[in-house]
Amino acid sequence: MSAKTTCLLIEPVYKAGDPPPAGYLQWHAWARTQIKAGLRQKRRSCGYWHFPSEVCEHDPKEARL
């Protein structure tokens, strides 16, 4: 006997400029929306790449905001 399993992932609708979500899969759905809206990641002073709406926790100046 063979059992079939179906997994449903329901993602919220994101808009350009929304703050990033906490989850890994949700972040990728959010990033796709940002790219479709024309936003691109930029290298910050910490050396990591971030979208403009992301707060860089690696840079002490931005972490205080």
N, C-alpha and C positions, 0 to 999 in steps of 0.2 A: 504494500500500500504506500502511495506517495502523497505526502502532505505538501500543500503549496502555501507559502507565506507571502503576504503582501505588506510592504511597509509604506506608509504615507507620511510625507514630510510636508507639513503646512507651514509655509513661510509668510511672514507679514509683508505688506507692500511698503517698500521704501521709496523715498523721494530724494532727489539730489540735495546734498547738503545736510541730510539727517545725520545725527551722531551715530557712530558705529555700535552695533550690538555686541553683546558679550560672547555669544557662542561662536564656535568655529564655522559651522555650516552657515549660520545666519550671516557671519561676516562676509563670506564669499558671495552670498546673494546680494548683500548690501553693496559690496564692491562692484559687482556687475552693473548695478543701477548707477553707481557713480561714474563708471566708465562710459556707459551709454549716454549719460548727461554731459559728457565732455570733460569731466574732472579727471585729473591725472595725479599720480603720486609724485611727491618731490622729496629729494634727500634733505633731511633736516641736519642741524648742527651736530646731532648725536651720531650721525652716519647711517641711520635707518631711514627707510622710505615710508612716508605717510601721506594719506589724503589730506586736503586742507581742513576738513572738519574733524580730524582725529587729533587728540591731545597726545603729545609725545611724553610718555612717562620716563623716558631715558634722559631727557634734558631737564635739569633741575629748575631752569627758568620757566619752562612750560608746565611742569608738574604742579607748580604753585597756583596756577590759574584756576 
